[in-house]
Amino acid sequence: MLRGWLKTIALMIALLPWPAHALLTIEITGGSEAALPIAIVPFGTEGFAPPEDLSEIVSNDLASSGRFAPLEKRDLISQPHESEQVNFSDWRLLRSEGLLIGKVSSQDGENYQVQFQLFDVYKAEQLVGKRYQVPASGLRNLGHQIADIVYETLTGEKGVFSTRLAFVSEMKNADGSKRYALQVSDADGANPRTVLQSTQPILSPNWAPDGEQLTYVSFENGKAEVYVQQLSSGRRNSVASFEGLNTAPAWSPDGKKLALTLSKNGNPEIYVMELASGNLSRVTHNSQAIDTEAVWMPNGREILFTSDRGGRPQIYRVDASGGRAERVTFEGGYNASADISPDGRMMSMVHSVNGRFHIAVQDLQTGTVQVLTDTTGDESPSFAPNGRMILYATEQKGRGILAAVSVDGRIKQRLGESGSAVREPAWSPFRN
């Protein structure tokens, strides 16, 4: 588990056992007893059948949040596709508080017209209704968008179903050699695509605030280098290839800077790089400690990082322009790999309990710590952009997998994956 926070040290050692990847699938392993019942009627179709089942996508998305309990299809008393076909008194018998209906039509199988309506069953009124025209290739993403709209309409919070996940995977070739891949998928694990492949490790993916760029560490040239890559074009640049370590990059909230760990002056320290000019400023100064895993506070003025300057890994806070660092974590002998909630109130971290490593959250105002997971070997926590869930890497039967847990610990998900393992997850920001 030491590699979970000392990535700077791990980069100096041989190849790490990074995991392999196929299609991720979400399995709910714990949920909220207060999940809201909702009826999602299979969308009607006219003309060419759509290549995606939109109602199924919406239902799976809402169920995965743990906050909704979609009714089973066999329990639906009817399948209306228009508002005039809805008999609200019938739906009240099922104790469904929400009802979603829709219709998909196409004359050519290439472009589709989609409409949906969401109703409050007890008030017998429409809450939202929209129409879209999308190409066949855009139907799955539209399903996620509809789920986001339903989620926000009924909870008042933004949904994250249209966001994306980044993670690192390892695959074995027929000759036993390995290749590493940086991959991006939908938030539900669908549509995985490879951003970069290499015969050398790829580490620490981190999303830019615009959701269109990733920074990461690659060993492809025989040493650790920090890259920035544009996802749409694939264009990328090496931005840090100094002597020694170049690792643990993190975007500033305005997208103009990177915080990263460099050992170009002999000791791993936190630096800030202006991306436009490449100018560097050193933030930490402690020759007796390893300072790494920087993460920005939402205000853009402060940085949290992991350091063993007190003897064991703990999390510290420092002004982004440098200065005296103050310790943030005090409960437990090991706290590392911080991530900050979008509102800046909560910090997720890897926290040791009786020698086992779990995901925990700390209230940054009160200092209260809550352990969220019952898995072990947990690492790399990453907040969802609405602050509701935390994505992390863990182990199952000795194999690396991804999992997620709600910030109150009640909702748990396992992102299973056929035949291989994944680690180093990062949840994207909201997409424009």
ROSE-787664 format. One record per residue (C-alpha): residue number from 0; residue in one letter; x, y, z. Coordinates in nm, 4 decimals, always signed. Layout:
// residues N
NUM/a/X/Y/Z
...
// end
This chain:
// residues 432
0/m/+0.0000/+0.0000/+0.0000
1/l/+0.3016/+0.2244/+0.0406
2/r/+0.2953/+0.2733/-0.3353
3/g/-0.0542/+0.4216/-0.2912
4/w/+0.0966/+0.7476/-0.1742
5/l/+0.4676/+0.7197/-0.2559
6/k/+0.4218/+0.7176/-0.6330
7/t/+0.7361/+0.9230/-0.6484
8/i/+0.9319/+0.6356/-0.4988
9/a/+0.7528/+0.3743/-0.7050
10/l/+0.8534/+0.5541/-1.0197
11/m/+1.2181/+0.4909/-0.9400
12/i/+1.1645/+0.1184/-0.9053
13/a/+1.0892/-0.1343/-1.1766
14/l/+0.7605/-0.1805/-1.3561
15/l/+0.4607/-0.1807/-1.1263
16/p/+0.1830/-0.4429/-1.1550
17/w/-0.0700/-0.2117/-1.3146
18/p/-0.4033/-0.3701/-1.4070
19/a/-0.5816/-0.4724/-1.7238
20/h/-0.9135/-0.3594/-1.8620
21/a/-1.2201/-0.4616/-2.0519
22/l/-1.5732/-0.3221/-2.0288
23/l/-1.6628/-0.1945/-1.6805
24/t/-2.0037/-0.2876/-1.5402
25/i/-2.1629/-0.1359/-1.2301
26/e/-2.2843/-0.3654/-0.9525
27/i/-2.4699/-0.2118/-0.6573
28/t/-2.3306/-0.3678/-0.3382
29/g/-2.5072/-0.1375/-0.0933
30/g/-2.7846/+0.1160/-0.1284
31/s/-3.0053/+0.3616/+0.0484
32/e/-3.3255/+0.2356/+0.2097
33/a/-3.4775/+0.5717/+0.1210
34/a/-3.4346/+0.5204/-0.2557
35/l/-3.7161/+0.6939/-0.4438
36/p/-3.9491/+0.4608/-0.6382
37/i/-3.9747/+0.5657/-1.0015
38/a/-4.1492/+0.4099/-1.3015
39/i/-3.9482/+0.4206/-1.6242
40/v/-4.1632/+0.2991/-1.9113
41/p/-3.9841/+0.1489/-2.2139
42/f/-3.9778/+0.4196/-2.4795
43/g/-4.2028/+0.3645/-2.7766
44/t/-4.0478/+0.3364/-3.1225
45/e/-4.1577/+0.4385/-3.4716
46/g/-3.9778/+0.3542/-3.7945
47/f/-3.6245/+0.2218/-3.7607
48/a/-3.5483/+0.0594/-3.4273
49/p/-3.2838/+0.2558/-3.2300
50/p/-2.9479/+0.0858/-3.1631
51/e/-2.9690/+0.1865/-2.7965
52/d/-3.2437/+0.1276/-2.5384
53/l/-3.2754/+0.4771/-2.3909
54/s/-3.5146/+0.3810/-2.1122
55/e/-3.2773/+0.1038/-2.0045
56/i/-2.9833/+0.3464/-1.9959
57/v/-3.1829/+0.5930/-1.7870
58/s/-3.3033/+0.3205/-1.5512
59/n/-2.9530/+0.1790/-1.4992
60/d/-2.8089/+0.5267/-1.4416
61/l/-3.0674/+0.6201/-1.1806
62/a/-3.0387/+0.2845/-1.0039
63/s/-2.6588/+0.3150/-0.9928
64/s/-2.6880/+0.6381/-0.7955
65/g/-2.8515/+0.4496/-0.5088
66/r/-3.1071/+0.7270/-0.4749
67/f/-3.3693/+0.5768/-0.7041
68/a/-3.5429/+0.2397/-0.7179
69/p/-3.6787/+0.1923/-1.0715
70/l/-3.9747/-0.0457/-1.0848
71/e/-3.9215/-0.3790/-1.2563
72/k/-4.0636/-0.3907/-1.6087
73/r/-4.2928/-0.6754/-1.5120
74/d/-4.4522/-0.4534/-1.2471
75/l/-4.5463/-0.1732/-1.4869
76/i/-4.9255/-0.1661/-1.5176
77/s/-4.9181/-0.0107/-1.8652
78/q/-4.6741/+0.1332/-2.1182
79/p/-4.7935/+0.4810/-2.2179
80/h/-4.5857/+0.6851/-2.4650
81/e/-4.8001/+1.0018/-2.4673
82/s/-4.9270/+1.2123/-2.1762
83/e/-5.2907/+1.1521/-2.2656
84/q/-5.2353/+0.7786/-2.2163
85/v/-5.1322/+0.8222/-1.8513
86/n/-5.3804/+0.7301/-1.5779
87/f/-5.2202/+0.8718/-1.2641
88/s/-5.4540/+0.6935/-1.0222
89/d/-5.3264/+0.3585/-1.1546
90/w/-4.9629/+0.4572/-1.1080
91/r/-5.0297/+0.5726/-0.7517
92/l/-5.1230/+0.2147/-0.6668
93/l/-4.7609/+0.1193/-0.7347
94/r/-4.6381/+0.3903/-0.4939
95/s/-4.4258/+0.5349/-0.7743
96/e/-4.3563/+0.8998/-0.7111
97/g/-4.2151/+0.9664/-1.0572
98/l/-4.3139/+0.8432/-1.4026
99/l/-4.0947/+0.8737/-1.7116
100/i/-4.2324/+0.8059/-2.0601
101/g/-4.0853/+0.8690/-2.4047
102/k/-4.0760/+0.7894/-2.7723
103/v/-3.8001/+0.7387/-3.0303
104/s/-3.8599/+0.7653/-3.4059
105/s/-3.6484/+0.7558/-3.7215
106/q/-3.7174/+0.7501/-4.0935
107/d/-3.3687/+0.6544/-4.2076
108/g/-3.1954/+0.4743/-3.9186
109/e/-2.9276/+0.7434/-3.9100
110/n/-3.1018/+1.0318/-3.7311
111/y/-3.3459/+0.9913/-3.4443
112/q/-3.6109/+1.2115/-3.2891
113/v/-3.6462/+1.1585/-2.9158
114/q/-3.8990/+1.2993/-2.6746
115/f/-3.9601/+1.2321/-2.3073
116/q/-4.1818/+1.3536/-2.0244
117/l/-4.1337/+1.3224/-1.6483
118/f/-4.4417/+1.3369/-1.4260
119/d/-4.5114/+1.3789/-1.0557
120/v/-4.7559/+1.0928/-1.0065
121/y/-4.9187/+1.2254/-0.6893
122/k/-4.9633/+1.5789/-0.8205
123/a/-5.0609/+1.4484/-1.1655
124/e/-4.8480/+1.7092/-1.3370
125/q/-4.5554/+1.7209/-1.5777
126/l/-4.2260/+1.8206/-1.4205
127/v/-4.0185/+1.8389/-1.7376
128/g/-4.0462/+1.7423/-2.1025
129/k/-3.7987/+1.7784/-2.3894
130/r/-3.7449/+1.6884/-2.7550
131/y/-3.4148/+1.6111/-2.9283
132/q/-3.2796/+1.5168/-3.2676
133/v/-2.9553/+1.3223/-3.2608
134/p/-2.7558/+1.0872/-3.4856
135/a/-2.7590/+0.7188/-3.3996
136/s/-2.4116/+0.7552/-3.2482
137/g/-2.5432/+1.0129/-2.9998
138/l/-2.8240/+0.8056/-2.8504
139/r/-2.6283/+0.6578/-2.5603
140/n/-2.5001/+0.9982/-2.4535
141/l/-2.8538/+1.1351/-2.4830
142/g/-2.9719/+0.8596/-2.2498
143/h/-2.7194/+0.9787/-1.9924
144/q/-2.8359/+1.3385/-2.0431
145/i/-3.1977/+1.2392/-1.9837
146/a/-3.0926/+1.0582/-1.6656
147/d/-2.9116/+1.3748/-1.5528
148/i/-3.2261/+1.5809/-1.6122
149/v/-3.4462/+1.3374/-1.4201
150/y/-3.1942/+1.3194/-1.1353
151/e/-3.1646/+1.6976/-1.1029
152/t/-3.5393/+1.7553/-1.1354
153/l/-3.6180/+1.5138/-0.8528
154/t/-3.3225/+1.5770/-0.6198
155/g/-3.2192/+1.9361/-0.6872
156/e/-2.8591/+1.8211/-0.7481
157/k/-2.6757/+1.7868/-1.0777
158/g/-2.6449/+1.4353/-1.2122
159/v/-2.3097/+1.2936/-1.3205
160/f/-2.4230/+1.0332/-1.5719
161/s/-2.2877/+1.2334/-1.8679
162/t/-1.9417/+1.2604/-1.7162
163/r/-1.6490/+1.0279/-1.7837
164/l/-1.3964/+0.8127/-1.6040
165/a/-1.0247/+0.7873/-1.6755
166/f/-0.8157/+0.4947/-1.5509
167/v/-0.4971/+0.3033/-1.6188
168/s/-0.4943/-0.0573/-1.7338
169/e/-0.2417/-0.3311/-1.8053
170/m/-0.2762/-0.6003/-2.0689
171/k/-0.0655/-0.9085/-2.1269
172/n/+0.0461/-0.9910/-2.4779
173/a/+0.0631/-1.3462/-2.6109
174/d/+0.4369/-1.3561/-2.5442
175/g/+0.3886/-1.2592/-2.1793
176/s/+0.5033/-0.9009/-2.2181
177/k/+0.2875/-0.6172/-2.0961
178/r/+0.1394/-0.3086/-2.2452
179/y/-0.0179/-0.0262/-2.0525
180/a/-0.3134/+0.1869/-2.1538
181/l/-0.4750/+0.5088/-2.0427
182/q/-0.8466/+0.4680/-2.1042
183/v/-1.1576/+0.6841/-2.0854
184/s/-1.5143/+0.5547/-2.0536
185/d/-1.8630/+0.6835/-1.9861
186/a/-1.9527/+0.7165/-1.6186
187/d/-2.1268/+0.3777/-1.6360
188/g/-1.8184/+0.2092/-1.7804
189/a/-1.9554/+0.1889/-2.1348
190/n/-1.7751/+0.3064/-2.4487
191/p/-1.4198/+0.2587/-2.3212
192/r/-1.1592/+0.3982/-2.5555
193/t/-0.7835/+0.4029/-2.5350
194/v/-0.6160/+0.7419/-2.5138
195/l/-0.2591/+0.6116/-2.5037
196/q/-0.0840/+0.2742/-2.5164
197/s/+0.2713/+0.2029/-2.4116
198/t/+0.5002/-0.0848/-2.3178
199/q/+0.5937/+0.1235/-2.0130
200/p/+0.3743/+0.2301/-1.7171
201/i/+0.1286/+0.5191/-1.7392
202/l/+0.0363/+0.6775/-1.4061
203/s/-0.1680/+0.9467/-1.2321
204/p/-0.4293/+1.0617/-1.4869
205/n/-0.5859/+1.3938/-1.3915
206/w/-0.8642/+1.5838/-1.5720
207/a/-0.8409/+1.9452/-1.6804
208/p/-1.1277/+2.1646/-1.5575
209/d/-1.2675/+2.1836/-1.9122
210/g/-1.3004/+1.8043/-1.9246
211/e/-1.1269/+1.7978/-2.2634
212/q/-0.7668/+1.7390/-2.1557
213/l/-0.5806/+1.4912/-1.9395
214/t/-0.2427/+1.5131/-1.7754
215/y/-0.0575/+1.1974/-1.6771
216/v/+0.2850/+1.0426/-1.6199
217/s/+0.4402/+0.8158/-1.8843
218/f/+0.7604/+0.6114/-1.8848
219/e/+0.7631/+0.5600/-2.2610
220/n/+1.1001/+0.7349/-2.3035
221/g/+1.2666/+0.5398/-2.0243
222/k/+1.2010/+0.7985/-1.7523
223/a/+0.9029/+0.9580/-1.5850
224/e/+0.7611/+1.2479/-1.7865
225/v/+0.4453/+1.4542/-1.7380
226/y/+0.2260/+1.4931/-2.0463
227/v/-0.0803/+1.7005/-2.1308
228/q/-0.3082/+1.5486/-2.3941
229/q/-0.6077/+1.6881/-2.5838
230/l/-0.8706/+1.4147/-2.6014
231/s/-1.0496/+1.5232/-2.9190
232/s/-0.7378/+1.5450/-3.1353
233/g/-0.4984/+1.3169/-2.9479
234/r/-0.2369/+1.5928/-2.9611
235/r/-0.0083/+1.5902/-2.6586
236/n/+0.2974/+1.7620/-2.5174
237/s/+0.5604/+1.6648/-2.2647
238/v/+0.5544/+1.9467/-2.0096
239/a/+0.7932/+1.8103/-1.7448
240/s/+1.0935/+1.5903/-1.8208
241/f/+1.3485/+1.7226/-1.5736
242/e/+1.6287/+1.5196/-1.4233
243/g/+1.4879/+1.2929/-1.1513
244/l/+1.1184/+1.2527/-1.0744
245/n/+0.8384/+1.4177/-1.2708
246/t/+0.5121/+1.2946/-1.1274
247/a/+0.1696/+1.3453/-0.9614
248/p/+0.0382/+1.6319/-1.1803
249/a/-0.2808/+1.8175/-1.0783
250/w/-0.4631/+2.0951/-1.2655
251/s/-0.5382/+2.4272/-1.1007
252/p/-0.9082/+2.5235/-1.0959
253/d/-0.8549/+2.7795/-1.3759
254/g/-0.6751/+2.5263/-1.5957
255/k/-0.3693/+2.7483/-1.6353
256/k/-0.1286/+2.5715/-1.3990
257/l/-0.0148/+2.2296/-1.2882
258/a/+0.0991/+2.1352/-0.9414
259/l/+0.3437/+1.8455/-0.9601
260/t/+0.6189/+1.6646/-0.7745
261/l/+0.9737/+1.7158/-0.9027
262/s/+1.3092/+1.6035/-0.7626
263/k/+1.5202/+1.8078/-1.0033
264/n/+1.6997/+1.9670/-0.7096
265/g/+1.7556/+1.6362/-0.5332
266/n/+1.4488/+1.5961/-0.3091
267/p/+1.0840/+1.5389/-0.4087
268/e/+0.9089/+1.8729/-0.3617
269/i/+0.5840/+2.0351/-0.4786
270/y/+0.6167/+2.2805/-0.7677
271/v/+0.3649/+2.4876/-0.9648
272/m/+0.4080/+2.5221/-1.3405
273/e/+0.2534/+2.7950/-1.5562
274/l/+0.1485/+2.5978/-1.8620
275/a/+0.1595/+2.8884/-2.1063
276/s/+0.5201/+2.9803/-2.0255
277/g/+0.6564/+2.6676/-1.8575
278/n/+0.7738/+2.8801/-1.5652
279/l/+0.8183/+2.6921/-1.2382
280/s/+0.7803/+2.8064/-0.8795
281/r/+0.8769/+2.5875/-0.5872
282/v/+0.6096/+2.5541/-0.3196
283/t/+0.7564/+2.3241/-0.0507
284/h/+1.1018/+2.3276/+0.1065
285/n/+1.1814/+2.0284/+0.3262
286/s/+1.4954/+1.8339/+0.2458
287/q/+1.4139/+1.5634/+0.5015
288/a/+1.0705/+1.4715/+0.3598
289/i/+0.8991/+1.3416/+0.0504
290/d/+0.6262/+1.5861/-0.0571
291/t/+0.3886/+1.4548/-0.3238
292/e/+0.0261/+1.4095/-0.4409
293/a/-0.0666/+1.7763/-0.4602
294/v/-0.4315/+1.8721/-0.5054
295/w/-0.5722/+2.2220/-0.5405
296/m/-0.8357/+2.3720/-0.3197
297/p/-1.1296/+2.5110/-0.5236
298/n/-1.0232/+2.8673/-0.4373
299/g/-0.7047/+2.8173/-0.6444
300/r/-0.4955/+2.9726/-0.3684
301/e/-0.4077/+2.6701/-0.1583
302/i/-0.2675/+2.3220/-0.2190
303/l/-0.3001/+2.0077/-0.0115
304/f/-0.0295/+1.7420/-0.0381
305/t/+0.1006/+1.4223/+0.1230
306/s/+0.4234/+1.4351/+0.3212
307/d/+0.6127/+1.2169/+0.5662
308/r/+0.7771/+1.5180/+0.7281
309/g/+0.6189/+1.4195/+1.0603
310/g/+0.7521/+1.0652/+1.0398
311/r/+0.4551/+0.9012/+0.8665
312/p/+0.2384/+1.0035/+0.5693
313/q/-0.0054/+1.2808/+0.6571
314/i/-0.1808/+1.5539/+0.4599
315/y/-0.0679/+1.9166/+0.4770
316/r/-0.1915/+2.2479/+0.3422
317/v/+0.0242/+2.5232/+0.1938
318/d/-0.0272/+2.8456/+0.0038
319/a/+0.0131/+2.7866/-0.3700
320/s/+0.2785/+3.0585/-0.3784
321/g/+0.4775/+2.8844/-0.1041
322/g/+0.5222/+2.9399/+0.2657
323/r/+0.4773/+2.7447/+0.5857
324/a/+0.2813/+2.4193/+0.5511
325/e/+0.0280/+2.3260/+0.8170
326/r/-0.0836/+1.9753/+0.8995
327/v/-0.4463/+1.8906/+0.8181
328/t/-0.4842/+1.5261/+0.9289
329/f/-0.4325/+1.4097/+1.2860
330/e/-0.6566/+1.1062/+1.3294
331/g/-0.4667/+0.7865/+1.2535
332/g/-0.1047/+0.7193/+1.1666
333/y/-0.1499/+0.7153/+0.7898
334/n/-0.3445/+0.9581/+0.5703
335/a/-0.2607/+1.0169/+0.2039
336/s/-0.3888/+1.0723/-0.1517
337/a/-0.6230/+1.3617/-0.0814
338/d/-0.8984/+1.4788/-0.3135
339/i/-1.1255/+1.7750/-0.2447
340/s/-1.5018/+1.7954/-0.2916
341/p/-1.6157/+2.0577/-0.5449
342/d/-1.7473/+2.2835/-0.2668
343/g/-1.4183/+2.2606/-0.0762
344/r/-1.5809/+2.1342/+0.2424
345/m/-1.4799/+1.7675/+0.2391
346/m/-1.1536/+1.5875/+0.1755
347/s/-1.1371/+1.2227/+0.0716
348/m/-0.8217/+1.0277/+0.1502
349/v/-0.6654/+0.6877/+0.2048
350/h/-0.6832/+0.6235/+0.5786
351/s/-0.5283/+0.3370/+0.7745
352/v/-0.7365/+0.1441/+1.0275
353/n/-0.5614/-0.1430/+1.2079
354/g/-0.3104/-0.1720/+0.9273
355/r/-0.5779/-0.1847/+0.6560
356/f/-0.6295/+0.0923/+0.4056
357/h/-0.9752/+0.2370/+0.3508
358/i/-1.1318/+0.5427/+0.1925
359/a/-1.2340/+0.8071/+0.4445
360/v/-1.3607/+1.1636/+0.4348
361/q/-1.2656/+1.4498/+0.6613
362/d/-1.4718/+1.7610/+0.7209
363/l/-1.2173/+2.0372/+0.6626
364/q/-1.3937/+2.2735/+0.9025
365/t/-1.4471/+2.0417/+1.1996
366/g/-1.1740/+1.7849/+1.1337
367/t/-1.4240/+1.4989/+1.1786
368/v/-1.3169/+1.1805/+0.9980
369/q/-1.5556/+0.9114/+0.8715
370/v/-1.4368/+0.5808/+0.7234
371/l/-1.6560/+0.4942/+0.4233
372/t/-1.5376/+0.1593/+0.2891
373/d/-1.5151/-0.1958/+0.4164
374/t/-1.2903/-0.3030/+0.1314
375/t/-0.9147/-0.3140/+0.1899
376/g/-0.6130/-0.2029/-0.0074
377/d/-0.8120/+0.1032/-0.1175
378/e/-0.6351/+0.3854/-0.3018
379/s/-0.6690/+0.6827/-0.5400
380/p/-1.0005/+0.8406/-0.4278
381/s/-1.1625/+1.0809/-0.6766
382/f/-1.4750/+1.2889/-0.6105
383/a/-1.7646/+1.2939/-0.8555
384/p/-1.8171/+1.6492/-0.9856
385/n/-2.1399/+1.6866/-0.7836
386/g/-1.9588/+1.5780/-0.4652
387/r/-2.2063/+1.2961/-0.4016
388/m/-1.9858/+0.9894/-0.4756
389/i/-1.6177/+0.8976/-0.4509
390/l/-1.4525/+0.6710/-0.7072
391/y/-1.1529/+0.4667/-0.5913
392/a/-0.9363/+0.1651/-0.6685
393/t/-0.9402/-0.1455/-0.4530
394/e/-0.8769/-0.5190/-0.4709
395/q/-1.1063/-0.8176/-0.5073
396/k/-0.9607/-1.1679/-0.4915
397/g/-0.6157/-1.0208/-0.5484
398/r/-0.7191/-0.8301/-0.8599
399/g/-0.7431/-0.4531/-0.8941
400/i/-1.0935/-0.3186/-0.9564
401/l/-1.2725/+0.0157/-0.9328
402/a/-1.5440/+0.0922/-0.6806
403/a/-1.7460/+0.3914/-0.5655
404/v/-1.9008/+0.4965/-0.2376
405/s/-2.1299/+0.7823/-0.1381
406/v/-1.9925/+1.0520/+0.0909
407/d/-2.2092/+0.9210/+0.3746
408/g/-2.0973/+0.5607/+0.3146
409/r/-2.4504/+0.4279/+0.2560
410/i/-2.4332/+0.3691/-0.1186
411/k/-2.1665/+0.1355/-0.2530
412/q/-2.0889/+0.0280/-0.6082
413/r/-1.8419/-0.2126/-0.7604
414/l/-1.7309/-0.1493/-1.1170
415/g/-1.6613/-0.5067/-1.2161
416/e/-1.4701/-0.5916/-1.5296
417/s/-1.4181/-0.9144/-1.7188
418/g/-1.0930/-1.0962/-1.6679
419/s/-0.8594/-0.8096/-1.5773
420/a/-0.7955/-0.5240/-1.3359
421/v/-0.7893/-0.1460/-1.3308
422/r/-0.6479/+0.1239/-1.1026
423/e/-0.5651/+0.4947/-1.0878
424/p/-0.9207/+0.6243/-1.1484
425/a/-1.0101/+0.9886/-1.2028
426/w/-1.3664/+1.1216/-1.2350
427/s/-1.4081/+1.3974/-1.4933
428/p/-1.5648/+1.7376/-1.4283
429/f/-1.9061/+1.8229/-1.5705
430/r/-1.9127/+1.8489/-1.9499
431/n/-2.0352/+2.1646/-2.1157
// end
